[in-house]
Amino acid sequence: MYLYCRYLLDKRWYDQWKEYVHTGDQNSSSYPGKIDNTELYEDLDSYHLKERLTENEDFVLVPAEAWHKLLSWYDMMDDQPPLERKVVDLPSTVKVEVYPVEVYLCLSSNLESTVSARFSRADKIHAIHQKIRQHFNVSETAESRLWMRSTDTSSERLRNLNMTVLDTCLSSGMVKCTPTIYTLVIYSVMRNSADEDSYQGPPGVCGLTNLGNTCFMNSALQCLSNTPPLTEYFLKNSYLEELNFTNPLGMKGEIAEAYADVIKQMWSGRHYSVVPRVFKTKVGHFASQFLGYQQHDSQELLSFLLDGLHEDLNRVKKKEYIELRDADGRPDQEVAEEAWHNHLRRNDSVIVDTFHGLFKSTLVCPECNKVSVTFDPFCYLSVPLPVSKERVMEVFYVSLDPTAKPTQMAVADVFNHRFYRIYQTDEFLSCILDRDDIFTEEQNNCQSEASPSSEGEERAEEEESSSEPDRGSSTEEGQSACGSTDTNSQDATDVDQSAGAEPSGKEEEDEDEDEEEEEPASCAQANKRLPGRRHYTERRKKALFTMQAVNSNGTTERGMGEADGSFSFSSQPYIAIDWDPDMKKKYYNENEAEKYIKHQSMDVPHQQTTVQLQECIELFTTVETLEEENPWYCPTCKKHQLATKILDLWSLPEVLIIHLKRFSYTKYSREKLDTIVEFPLRDLDFSGFLLKKTVNSTEPPCRYDLIAVSNHYGGLRDGHYTSYARNKDNGQWYYFDDSKVTYAREEQITSAAYLLFYQRQDKIRHPTIPPPIPSSTQPENHISSQTRDGMDGAASCVSMETD
C-alpha cells in the first residue's frame, strides 16, 4: 500500500547545502547553487538512475515538504526531473522504493512493439493487467490471461490477480499479449519446456535462475546444496517431523519448507535450472533487507538462512530461561561442557548438529584486572584479513613552476568541474574515497590582496611582440605584470598621452588596416614599465580572460571581493576564469589542457599482498581492545570498560564455514580488500588452533577438506557472485554461475573466494557414482568441460584473489 513519498537528493549537493546553512553566511563560498542530481543518472537523455546507488553515500532521502522548500529556494538544474519515490507498506517493514519495478508490455504477435511501464512492489498484479489492456485497446469483453515469462520460450501463469508485484517476485522483463485470447506475459530467459521435461542429469548439478541481482542468493544456496549432511536431511524428508510452527523466533516453518522445495528440485536430476521465486519471496517477507532486487552480501544472506532454518527446525518447542554463569576460576573443561549443555537446552536442530562449534572468550578489565571467561557457540568463523597500513592513491599534481621545488601544497577533491572540498593538513586519508579525483597544487603563498591577474595574458602578448618587432618588445619585468581585465583599457590611453607620442598619418592607416586583429591585453602597470612600446599597440586591446572571486559553486554574490575589484585568497579561495570566446579559440587548446604526464610511479604494478588462510585464523585469535562503541560492563568496577578481548577455538563442527572479511566499512569509505589468500583443498589442520589440546579416541579429528566456495568478483557495487562445489554423489567439482553450470577441475578453484565450506574428513563419504565424462551429447549451454593447458594432477593448495 502506498503511504507517502520521499525525494532523492545528490549526497554531495546535500552536504554542501548543510555546510552553507551551518556557516550562516549568505556570502559563504559553500553556496550550493541549483539542485543538481547529475551524478545519480546513468545518462541525461533517459534520466534513468545508475544501478546500485547507496543511501547516505550517493543520495539522501528528504520528505516532500522539505523538497518543495529546497526547490523554491534554489531551483533545479534545467530539464532534470524530480526524483520522487513512493514509501510503501510491505510485509514487516515500510520501505522507500528507490528502484520501482520496470517491465515492458507488448503483444505476443508483435514482440518488437513494446512500451515500458513502472510499478510499485505494493501494486496488485491486477494493475499490470489493466495497464496492458488499456494500452493495447483490449476490449473489456475480451478474454485475457496474465503470464510471467521466466525464459525465452516458457511462461508461468499468474492466476491470482490480487497478488502484489512483490509476492510474484516480478523483476524487470517483458509482458506480451496474444490476439483473440489475450495472454499477458512477463519475461526472463530459460529453456524449452520440452527439453526440460526430457532432461535427465546428475542430481544436484542444477543452476539457479537470476531473478534480478540475486546472484548473491544463488551462490549461497549452491554452497548449502552441496553440504552433504544438510541436503540428505531434506531429501530424506527428515525435516517434516521437526518443523516448529510455534517458535516465536522462527518463521512458522515457511523458510524451511521453501528451502526444502528448492533442494528437492535441484537434486531431482530433471532440471537444467530452477527458478527460486517462492524462496526469494519468503526471504523478503521475513527479512526486509532482502526485499527488492538490489545486490546484497552472500554472507549476510547465509547468516539469515542458517538462523531461520535453525529456528524453523528447532527440536526445543519451549525454551527455558537459563541464567549464565561466569567461569570464576573453574577449569575450562567444566565451563565449556556446561555452556554447550545449556546451548542445547534451548537450541537443538540439524543446523546445530552440522554447523555449530564453541569458542572461549576472555575479557580483562584494564582498571581492576577482572578476568571474565565465557564459552559461546558459533555458526561460522568470520576471520579478518591482514590489512596493509599503506594505501595506493592516484593524485593529479599541478605545479606552479615545474622547475622549482614545491613549497606550500594544497589538496582538493575536484567534482563536477569545481573544487568540491579542500582538505586540511590534519585530516586523515581515510576521509578520501577511492572514487574521488584528488588534485594537489601550489598556492604560491598568495595570502595578500591582489587584483585579478594572468601570466597567460602576458605570455601571449610576448609571443605577438617577439614575432612582430615593430610592435615593441617585452621585458622580464613585464612577464610578471598583473594584466588588466578590461577590453579597452583606460590606463592604456593615459599611458599613450603621458608618453606624448602622437601617431603619424601612416601609423593611423596601419592601425586601421590592423583593426580586425585583436591583441591580448596587459595591465596598466606593465604598460608604465614598458614605455618603449609602440603606442598603437595600446589602442586596441582584448583580454584573454577575466578573473573574479566566486563561491565554491562558481557564482558571484554581493559583497564578494574588495571595492577596487581585488580579492583576498585567504578569505576567498575560489576564483573563476571567464575566457573571451575569440581569445579562447586562438590561445587555449582544450585537448592540450586535458593532457597530463604520467609519473614513473604509475608504471609500478600494484603488488597484492599474499597471505595464508592460517594467518587469518591466527589474527582471529589475537588479543584486541574493544572499541568505544562496544565497551564491556565490568561487574567489579560497576562501569563500562574498554577491555582486552581474546577468542580461542574450543570445539569445531562437522562442517566449518569460514567467512573471509573482504569488505571493509568505515565512517568515510567502503572498500573491498583484494588480498590474495592461499587456502588448502585438503588436510586443513586445526589442531594447532584448538585450545583444547587433549584429544582422546572418542573425539573427532581436526582435519578438514574443502567442499564448496562462494566467490565474489568485482567491486562493491558492480560485483558478481558465483560458486564452486563438490558433488556429494560423484565427487566431481562444478562451477555454478546462476543458471549456468560447468565442469571444474581442482586447479581452477583459484577465484575470488569469499566463503569457504570445509567438511571434517571423518564425515566425508566417498563417491558411490563415478563422475560423468564430458561429451558432445551434453545439452548446449548447460554443462561444458573447462580445462586449462599444462595442468595435470590435483593441487593441494590454491590461491584466490579479487578482480
C-alpha positions in Angstrom: 0.0 0.0 0.0 1.3 3.5 -1.0 1.8 5.7 2.1 3.6 8.9 1.2 6.7 9.9 -0.8 10.3 10.9 -0.4 12.7 12.7 -2.8 16.2 11.8 -3.7 19.0 14.4 -3.4 22.6 14.0 -4.5 24.7 13.5 -1.4 27.4 15.9 -2.4 24.9 18.7 -3.1 23.2 18.0 0.2 26.4 18.0 2.1 27.4 21.3 0.5 24.0 22.7 1.4 24.4 21.7 5.0 27.8 23.4 5.2 26.3 26.5 3.7 23.5 26.6 6.2 25.9 25.8 9.1 28.0 28.8 8.3 25.0 31.1 8.5 26.7 33.4 5.9 24.8 34.1 2.7 28.0 35.0 1.1 29.7 31.8 2.1 31.8 30.0 -0.6 29.8 26.9 0.1 26.7 28.2 -1.6 25.3 25.0 -3.3 23.6 26.6 -6.3 20.8 24.8 -8.1 19.7 21.3 -7.0 21.9 19.0 -9.2 21.3 15.3 -9.3 23.5 14.7 -12.4 25.7 12.2 -10.6 22.7 10.0 -9.9 21.7 9.5 -13.5 23.0 6.9 -15.9 22.6 9.4 -18.7 20.9 12.8 -19.2 18.7 11.6 -22.0 16.6 8.9 -20.3 17.3 10.1 -16.8 17.5 6.5 -15.6 19.1 6.1 -12.2 22.5 4.5 -12.0 22.4 0.9 -10.7 23.2 0.1 -7.1 23.1 3.6 -5.7 23.5 3.6 -1.9 21.6 5.8 0.5 23.7 8.2 2.6 26.7 7.6 0.3 25.3 8.5 -3.1 22.0 10.1 -2.2 19.8 11.2 0.8 16.0 10.9 1.1 14.1 14.0 2.1 10.3 14.5 2.9 8.1 16.1 0.3 7.7 19.3 2.4 11.5 19.7 2.7 11.9 19.0 -1.1 9.5 21.7 -2.1 11.2 24.2 0.2 14.6 23.5 -1.2 13.2 23.7 -4.7 11.6 27.1 -4.1 14.9 28.4 -2.6 17.5 27.0 -5.0 15.6 25.9 -8.1 16.8 22.8 -10.1 19.1 22.2 -13.0 17.3 22.6 -16.3 15.4 19.6 -17.6 16.2 17.4 -14.6 13.1 15.7 -13.3 12.4 15.5 -9.6 13.3 12.0 -8.2 10.1 11.3 -6.3 9.8 7.8 -4.8 6.9 6.1 -3.0 7.1 4.9 0.5 5.2 1.6 0.6 3.9 -0.6 3.4 5.5 -4.0 2.7 5.4 -7.2 4.9 7.1 -6.4 8.2 8.5 -3.1 7.0 8.0 0.3 5.5 10.3 0.9 2.6 11.2 3.7 0.1 11.2 2.3 -3.5 14.3 3.8 -4.9 14.1 1.5 -7.9 10.5 0.7 -9.0 9.9 -2.5 -11.0 10.1 -1.7 -14.7 8.5 -4.1 -17.2 7.9 -4.0 -21.0 4.4 -4.5 -22.3 3.7 -5.9 -25.8 1.5 -8.1 -27.9 2.8 -11.6 -28.4 2.1 -11.2 -32.1 4.4 -8.2 -32.2 7.3 -8.5 -29.7 9.1 -5.6 -31.3 6.4 -3.1 -30.3 6.9 -2.6 -26.6 6.0 0.0 -24.0 7.8 0.5 -20.7 5.9 0.8 -17.5 6.9 1.1 -13.9 5.0 -0.4 -11.0 5.4 -0.4 -7.2 6.0 -3.6 -5.4 2.9 -3.0 -3.5 0.8 -2.8 -6.6 -1.5 -5.6 -7.4 -1.0 -7.8 -10.5 -4.4 -6.6 -11.5 -2.9 -3.1 -12.1 -0.5 -4.6 -14.7 -3.3 -6.5 -16.2 -5.4 -3.3 -16.6 -2.4 -1.3 -17.9 -1.8 -3.8 -20.7 -5.4 -3.9 -21.7 -5.7 -0.2 -21.8 -2.5 0.4 -23.8 -3.3 -2.2 -26.4 -7.0 -1.4 -26.6 -8.1 -4.8 -25.5 -11.9 -4.9 -25.4 -13.5 -5.1 -21.9 -15.4 -8.2 -23.1 -12.4 -10.0 -24.5 -10.9 -12.9 -22.5 -7.3 -12.4 -21.3 -4.8 -14.2 -19.3 -1.7 -12.9 -17.5 1.6 -14.8 -17.6 5.0 -14.2 -16.2 7.8 -15.2 -18.6 10.7 -17.0 -16.9 12.6 -17.9 -20.0 12.9 -17.4 -23.8 10.1 -19.9 -24.5 8.3 -20.8 -21.3 6.0 -18.8 -19.1 4.3 -19.0 -15.7 0.7 -18.1 -15.5 -0.4 -15.6 -12.8 -3.8 -16.8 -11.8 -4.2 -14.7 -8.7 -4.5 -11.1 -9.8 -4.8 -9.9 -6.2 -1.2 -10.9 -5.5 1.3 -8.0 -5.3 4.2 -7.4 -7.5 6.4 -8.3 -4.5 4.6 -11.6 -4.0 5.3 -12.7 -7.5 9.0 -11.7 -7.4 8.4 -9.8 -10.6 11.6 -8.1 -11.8 12.3 -6.1 -15.0 11.1 -8.0 -18.0 8.5 -8.1 -20.8 4.8 -8.6 -20.8 3.1 -9.8 -24.0 -0.4 -10.2 -25.2 -1.7 -12.6 -27.9 -4.7 -11.8 -30.2 -8.2 -13.2 -29.7 -7.5 -14.7 -26.3 -5.1 -12.1 -24.9 -2.2 -13.6 -23.0 -0.1 -11.2 -20.9 3.4 -12.5 -20.1 6.3 -11.3 -18.0 9.7 -12.4 -19.4 13.1 -13.7 -18.4 15.3 -16.2 -20.2 15.1 -20.0 -19.8 14.9 -23.2 -21.9 12.4 -25.1 -23.9 9.9 -26.8 -21.7 10.1 -30.0 -23.9 13.8 -30.2 -23.4 13.3 -29.6 -19.7 10.8 -32.5 -19.4 13.1 -34.9 -21.2 16.3 -33.8 -19.4 17.9 -36.3 -17.0 21.2 -35.2 -15.5 23.3 -35.7 -12.4 21.4 -34.9 -9.2 22.5 -31.6 -7.7 24.1 -30.4 -10.9 21.5 -27.7 -11.4 21.6 -23.9 -11.9 19.5 -21.2 -10.3 17.9 -18.6 -12.3 18.9 -15.0 -11.5 15.7 -13.1 -10.6 17.4 -9.8 -10.8 20.7 -9.2 -8.8 20.1 -12.4 -6.9 23.5 -14.0 -7.7 24.4 -13.5 -4.0 21.5 -15.7 -3.0 22.2 -18.3 -5.7 25.8 -18.6 -4.7 25.0 -19.2 -1.0 22.3 -21.7 -2.0 24.7 -23.7 -4.2 27.2 -24.0 -1.3 24.5 -25.2 1.1 23.0 -27.5 -1.5 26.4 -29.3 -1.7 26.8 -29.6 2.1 26.0 -33.4 2.3 24.5 -33.8 5.8 22.1 -30.8 5.3 21.0 -31.9 1.9 20.4 -35.5 2.8 18.4 -34.3 5.8 16.0 -32.6 3.4 16.0 -35.2 0.7 15.0 -37.9 3.2 12.2 -35.7 4.5 13.6 -35.8 8.0 12.6 -32.1 8.3 8.9 -32.9 8.2 8.9 -34.4 11.7 10.9 -31.4 13.1 9.1 -28.4 11.7 8.5 -26.0 14.5 5.3 -23.9 13.8 5.1 -22.3 17.3 8.6 -21.0 17.7 8.2 -17.2 18.2 11.8 -16.7 16.9 11.1 -18.8 13.7 9.2 -18.2 10.5 6.3 -20.7 11.1 8.2 -23.3 9.1 7.9 -21.3 5.9 11.6 -20.8 5.3 12.4 -24.4 5.9 9.6 -25.6 3.6 10.6 -23.1 0.8 14.3 -24.2 1.1 13.3 -27.9 1.0 11.3 -27.3 -2.2 14.4 -25.7 -3.9 16.7 -28.5 -2.7 14.4 -31.3 -3.9 14.1 -29.6 -7.4 17.8 -29.2 -7.7 18.5 -32.8 -6.7 15.8 -34.4 -8.8 18.1 -34.6 -11.8 15.2 -33.3 -14.1 16.1 -29.6 -14.3 18.8 -27.6 -16.0 18.0 -24.7 -13.8 15.5 -24.0 -11.0 13.6 -20.7 -10.5 13.8 -19.9 -6.7 11.0 -17.4 -6.9 8.9 -18.6 -3.9 12.1 -18.9 -1.8 13.1 -15.4 -2.7 9.6 -14.1 -1.7 9.7 -15.9 1.6 13.2 -14.4 2.4 12.0 -10.9 1.6 8.9 -11.4 3.7 10.8 -12.3 6.8 13.9 -10.2 6.2 13.0 -6.8 4.8 16.6 -6.0 4.0 16.4 -8.6 1.1 13.2 -7.1 -0.4 13.5 -6.0 -4.0 16.3 -6.6 -6.4 19.4 -4.8 -5.1 22.7 -6.6 -4.7 23.4 -7.9 -1.2 26.2 -9.7 0.7 26.0 -13.5 0.3 27.4 -13.9 3.8 24.5 -11.9 5.2 22.0 -14.0 3.4 23.7 -17.1 4.5 23.7 -15.9 8.2 19.9 -15.2 8.0 19.2 -18.5 6.3 21.1 -20.7 8.7 19.4 -18.9 11.6 16.0 -19.1 10.0 16.4 -22.8 9.2 17.6 -23.5 12.8 14.6 -21.8 14.4 12.1 -23.4 12.0 13.6 -26.8 12.7 14.4 -26.3 16.4 13.5 -29.5 18.3 13.1 -27.4 21.5 9.5 -26.4 21.4 9.6 -24.3 24.6 12.8 -22.6 25.5 13.5 -22.4 29.2 15.3 -19.5 30.9 18.9 -20.2 31.8 21.0 -17.9 33.9 24.5 -17.8 32.6 27.4 -18.2 35.0 30.9 -16.8 34.7 33.9 -19.2 35.0 35.0 -17.8 38.3 38.2 -19.8 38.2 36.7 -23.1 37.3 38.5 -25.4 34.8 37.9 -24.7 31.2 36.6 -28.2 30.5 33.9 -27.9 33.1 32.8 -24.4 32.0 32.8 -25.5 28.3 30.7 -28.6 28.9 28.2 -26.5 31.0 28.0 -23.9 28.2 27.4 -26.5 25.5 24.8 -28.3 27.6 22.9 -25.0 28.2 23.1 -24.2 24.5 21.4 -27.5 23.6 18.7 -26.9 26.1 17.5 -24.0 24.0 18.9 -24.8 20.6 18.7 -28.3 19.1 18.4 -28.7 15.3 20.1 -30.1 12.2 21.9 -26.7 11.9 23.4 -27.1 15.4 24.3 -30.6 14.6 26.1 -29.6 11.4 27.5 -26.1 11.8 27.8 -25.1 15.5 31.1 -25.0 17.3 32.3 -23.4 20.6 34.9 -20.8 21.3 36.3 -19.4 24.5 36.0 -15.6 25.1 38.3 -14.0 27.7 37.9 -10.4 28.7 40.3 -8.5 31.0 39.4 -5.2 32.7 42.2 -2.6 32.2 41.4 -1.0 35.5 40.8 -3.8 38.1 42.2 -6.7 36.0 39.0 -8.6 36.5 39.0 -11.7 34.1 35.8 -12.8 32.6 35.7 -16.2 30.8 32.7 -17.4 28.8 32.2 -20.1 26.2 29.9 -19.2 23.3 28.6 -21.1 20.3 29.3 -20.0 16.7 27.8 -21.0 13.4 30.7 -19.7 11.2 34.1 -18.1 11.6 34.5 -14.5 10.4 38.2 -14.1 10.1 39.9 -10.8 9.3 42.4 -10.3 6.5 45.7 -8.7 7.4 45.5 -5.1 6.2 48.5 -3.1 5.0 48.8 0.3 6.5 50.0 1.6 3.1 47.4 2.8 0.6 47.9 3.4 -3.1 46.2 6.5 -4.3 46.1 8.3 -7.7 46.8 12.0 -7.5 47.0 14.7 -10.2 49.8 17.2 -9.4 49.6 20.7 -10.8 52.8 22.6 -10.4 53.2 26.4 -10.3 56.7 26.1 -11.6 57.8 22.6 -12.7 61.5 23.5 -12.3 61.2 24.7 -8.7 60.7 22.6 -5.6 57.1 22.8 -4.3 56.7 24.8 -1.1 53.1 25.2 0.1 50.8 22.5 -1.2 47.0 22.2 -1.3 45.0 19.1 -1.8 41.5 19.3 -3.2 38.7 17.0 -4.4 37.6 18.1 -7.8 34.0 17.2 -8.6 31.7 18.3 -11.5 34.3 20.9 -12.7 34.7 22.6 -9.4 36.6 22.3 -6.1 34.2 20.1 -4.1 36.4 20.1 -1.0 39.8 21.4 0.1 41.5 19.2 2.6 43.3 20.4 5.7 46.7 19.0 6.7 45.4 17.5 9.9 42.7 15.4 8.1 43.1 11.6 7.7 43.5 9.9 4.4 40.6 7.6 5.3 38.2 10.5 4.5 39.2 10.3 0.9 37.2 7.8 -1.1 38.7 5.7 -3.8 36.3 7.2 -6.4 37.4 10.8 -5.6 39.5 12.8 -8.1 42.3 14.2 -6.0 44.4 17.2 -7.2 47.4 18.6 -5.4 48.9 22.0 -6.3 50.9 25.0 -5.1 49.1 28.3 -3.9 52.3 30.3 -4.1 51.6 32.0 -0.7 49.0 34.3 -2.2 47.6 35.5 1.1 47.7 39.2 0.4 45.1 41.1 -1.5 45.7 41.3 -5.3 43.8 42.3 -8.4 42.9 39.6 -10.9 45.9 38.7 -13.0 47.0 36.2 -15.5 50.5 35.2 -16.5 48.9 33.6 -19.6 47.9 37.1 -20.9 51.4 38.4 -20.7 53.0 35.4 -22.3 50.5 35.6 -25.2 51.4 39.2 -25.7 55.1 38.5 -25.6 54.7 35.9 -28.4 53.0 38.5 -30.5 55.7 41.1 -29.7 58.6 38.8 -30.4 57.1 37.7 -33.7 56.5 41.3 -34.9 59.4 43.6 -33.9 57.6 46.8 -35.0 55.1 46.3 -32.2 57.7 46.6 -29.4 59.2 44.1 -27.1 58.6 42.9 -23.6 61.0 42.6 -20.6 61.4 40.0 -17.9 59.8 42.5 -15.6 56.7 42.7 -17.8 56.2 38.9 -17.6 55.1 39.1 -14.0 52.7 42.0 -14.6 49.2 41.8 -13.3 47.2 42.1 -16.5 44.1 44.3 -16.9 40.7 42.7 -17.2 39.2 45.5 -19.4 38.7 45.0 -23.1 39.6 48.7 -23.8 42.0 49.8 -21.0 41.6 53.4 -19.9 45.0 53.1 -18.3 46.5 52.3 -21.7 45.1 55.6 -23.1 46.6 57.5 -20.2 49.9 56.0 -20.8 49.8 57.0 -24.5 49.0 60.6 -23.6 51.7 60.8 -20.9 54.3 59.5 -23.4 53.5 62.4 -25.7 53.7 60.3 -28.8 51.3 61.5 -31.5 50.7 58.9 -34.2 51.5 59.9 -37.8 49.1 59.5 -40.6 50.9 56.5 -41.9 50.6 54.9 -38.4 46.9 55.6 -38.3 46.5 54.0 -41.7 48.4 50.9 -40.4 46.2 50.9 -37.4 43.0 51.0 -39.4 44.3 48.1 -41.5 45.0 46.1 -38.4 41.7 46.9 -36.9 40.4 43.3 -37.1 43.4 41.8 -35.5 43.0 42.0 -31.7 45.8 41.6 -29.3 45.7 40.2 -25.8 45.8 43.0 -23.2 48.4 43.6 -20.5 47.7 45.6 -17.3 48.4 49.3 -16.9 51.3 48.7 -14.5 53.0 46.7 -17.2 52.5 49.4 -19.7 54.0 52.0 -17.5 57.1 49.9 -17.1 57.4 49.4 -20.9 57.4 53.0 -22.3 59.2 51.8 -25.4 56.2 50.1 -26.9 54.6 51.4 -29.9 51.6 53.4 -28.8 49.2 52.0 -31.4 49.5 48.6 -29.8 47.8 50.1 -26.7 44.9 51.4 -28.7 43.3 48.1 -29.4 43.4 45.5 -26.6 41.4 42.5 -25.6 42.0 40.3 -22.6 42.5 36.6 -22.8 40.2 36.1 -19.9 38.9 37.8 -16.8 39.1 36.5 -13.2 36.8 37.2 -10.4 36.1 35.9 -6.9 33.3 33.3 -6.7 31.9 30.8 -4.2 32.5 27.1 -4.5 29.5 26.8 -6.8 31.1 29.1 -9.4 28.7 32.0 -8.9 29.2 35.5 -7.6 27.4 37.3 -4.9 27.2 40.8 -3.5 30.0 41.6 -1.1 32.5 39.2 -2.7 35.9 40.7 -3.3 37.1 44.2 -2.5 35.7 47.6 -3.6 38.6 48.1 -6.1 37.9 44.7 -7.7 40.7 42.9 -5.9 40.2 39.9 -3.6 42.0 38.0 -0.9 43.0 34.4 -1.4 42.9 33.9 2.3 39.2 34.7 2.6 38.0 33.8 -0.9 39.9 30.6 -2.1 37.7 30.3 -5.2 38.2 32.2 -8.5 36.5 31.8 -11.9 38.3 32.4 -15.2 35.9 33.6 -17.9 37.5 33.2 -21.3 36.8 35.6 -24.2 35.4 33.3 -26.9 37.8 34.6 -29.6 40.8 34.6 -27.4 40.0 31.1 -26.1 39.7 29.8 -29.6 43.1 31.4 -30.5 45.1 30.7 -27.4 43.5 27.8 -25.5 43.7 24.2 -26.6 41.3 22.1 -24.6 42.8 18.8 -25.7 46.2 20.0 -24.5 44.8 21.2 -21.2 43.4 17.7 -20.5 46.7 16.1 -21.1 49.0 15.0 -18.3 52.3 13.4 -17.8 52.3 10.0 -16.1 54.8 9.8 -13.3 57.0 6.8 -13.2 55.3 5.6 -10.1 52.2 5.0 -12.2 54.0 2.3 -14.1 54.9 0.3 -11.0 52.5 -2.6 -10.8 50.4 -2.7 -7.6 51.8 -5.6 -5.5 48.9 -7.5 -4.0 49.6 -8.9 -0.5 49.5 -12.7 -0.3 48.7 -14.4 3.0 47.9 -18.0 4.1 44.5 -18.9 5.5 46.2 -20.0 8.7 47.4 -16.4 9.1 43.8 -15.1 9.0 42.8 -17.7 11.6 45.7 -16.6 13.8 44.6 -13.0 13.5 41.1 -14.1 14.6 42.6 -15.4 17.8 44.8 -12.4 18.5 44.2 -10.1 21.6 42.3 -6.9 20.7 41.0 -3.9 22.6 37.3 -3.3 22.5 36.2 -0.2 20.6 34.4 2.7 22.2 31.2 1.8 20.5 31.2 -1.6 22.1 32.5 -1.5 25.7 32.2 -4.2 28.3 30.5 -3.8 31.6 32.9 -4.8 34.4 30.9 -6.3 37.3 33.7 -5.3 39.7 34.2 -1.7 38.6 30.4 -1.3 38.0 31.0 0.6 34.8 31.7 0.0 31.1 35.4 -0.5 30.2 37.4 -0.9 27.0 38.6 -4.3 28.0 41.1 -6.5 26.1 39.5 -9.5 24.4 40.8 -12.7 23.0 38.9 -15.5 21.3 40.1 -19.1 21.3 38.6 -22.1 19.4 37.4 -24.8 21.7 35.5 -27.3 19.6 34.7 -27.4 15.9 31.6 -28.6 13.9 31.3 -31.2 11.2 31.0 -28.5 8.5 33.1 -25.4 9.2 32.2 -22.2 7.3 35.0 -19.6 7.1 34.0 -16.1 6.2 36.8 -14.0 4.8 36.1 -10.4 5.8 36.9 -8.8 2.5 34.5 -5.9 2.8 35.7 -3.0 5.0 33.2 -0.4 6.1 34.2 2.8 7.8 32.6 6.2 8.5 34.1 7.6 5.3 34.5 4.7 2.9 33.5 1.3 1.9 36.1 -0.9 0.1 36.9 -4.4 -0.8 40.2 -5.9 0.3 42.0 -7.6 -2.6 44.5 -9.5 -0.5 45.3 -12.9 -2.0 44.6 -15.7 0.4 46.0 -19.1 -0.2 44.0 -22.0 1.3 44.2 -25.8 1.2 41.8 -28.0 -0.6 42.6 -30.9 1.6 44.0 -31.5 5.1 43.3 -28.2 6.7 44.6 -29.0 10.1 43.1 -27.1 13.1 44.9 -29.0 15.8 47.3 -26.1 16.3 44.4 -23.6 16.8 42.3 -25.5 19.3 42.7 -24.5 22.9 41.5 -27.9 23.9 44.7 -29.9 23.5 43.8 -33.3 25.0 42.4 -35.4 22.2 41.3 -38.9 23.0 40.0 -41.7 20.8 36.3 -40.6 21.2 36.9 -37.1 20.0 36.8 -36.3 16.2 39.9 -35.4 14.3 40.7 -31.8 13.4 41.4 -32.2 9.7 39.1 -30.8 7.0 38.6 -31.0 3.2 37.1 -28.2 1.1 33.6 -28.9 -0.3 32.3 -25.6 -1.6 33.4 -22.0 -2.2 31.3 -18.8 -2.6 33.1 -16.3 -4.9 32.8 -12.6 -5.3 34.2 -10.8 -8.3 34.5 -7.1 -8.9 33.8 -4.2 -6.6 31.1 -3.3 -4.0 28.6 -2.0 -6.5 29.2 -4.0 -9.6 30.2 -7.3 -8.2 29.0 -10.7 -9.1 28.7 -14.0 -7.0 29.4 -17.5 -8.3 30.4 -20.7 -6.5 32.4 -23.9 -6.8 31.1 -27.1 -5.2 32.0 -30.7 -5.0 29.0 -33.1 -5.8 28.4 -35.4 -2.8 27.5 -38.3 -5.1 30.2 -38.4 -7.8 32.9 -36.3 -6.2 33.1 -34.0 -9.3 33.7 -30.3 -8.9 31.3 -27.9 -10.7 31.3 -24.2 -11.3 27.9 -22.5 -10.7 27.2 -19.2 -12.3 23.5 -18.6 -11.8 21.7 -20.8 -14.3 24.9 -21.9 -16.0 26.8 -25.0 -14.7 30.1 -26.1 -16.0 32.6 -28.8 -15.0 35.6 -27.6 -12.9 38.9 -29.1 -12.0 40.5 -28.5 -8.7 43.2 -26.4 -10.3 40.5 -24.0 -11.4 39.4 -23.1 -7.9 41.7 -20.0 -7.9 39.0 -17.4 -7.9 38.0 -14.6 -5.5 36.8 -16.8 -2.7 34.6 -15.1 -0.1 33.1 -18.1 1.9 34.9 -21.4 2.4 33.0 -24.6 3.3 35.1 -27.3 4.9 33.9 -30.8 6.0 35.6 -32.9 8.6 37.4 -35.7 6.9 35.9 -38.5 9.1 32.4 -37.4 7.8 33.2 -37.3 4.1 31.6 -40.1 2.2 33.5 -41.5 -0.8 31.6 -41.2 -4.1 29.3 -44.1 -5.0 28.7 -42.9 -8.5 31.6 -42.4 -11.0 32.0 -38.8 -12.1 30.5 -38.2 -15.6 32.7 -37.7 -18.6 32.1 -34.5 -20.6 30.9 -35.3 -24.1 29.4 -33.6 -27.1 26.0 -35.1 -26.1 25.6 -32.7 -23.2 22.9 -30.1 -23.6 24.2 -26.9 -25.1 25.0 -24.0 -22.7 24.5 -26.3 -19.7 27.4 -28.4 -18.7 30.7 -28.0 -20.6 34.2 -29.1 -19.8 36.6 -26.3 -18.7 40.2 -27.2 -18.6 43.5 -25.3 -18.8 46.5 -26.3 -20.7 49.5 -27.6 -18.7 47.5 -28.6 -15.6 47.6 -32.2 -14.6 47.0 -33.9 -11.3 45.5 -32.5 -8.2 46.6 -29.4 -6.3 46.8 -29.4 -2.5 46.7 -25.6 -2.2 45.1 -22.9 -4.3 45.0 -19.1 -4.2 42.2 -16.6 -4.5 42.1 -13.0 -5.4 39.7 -10.2 -6.2 39.4 -8.6 -9.6 
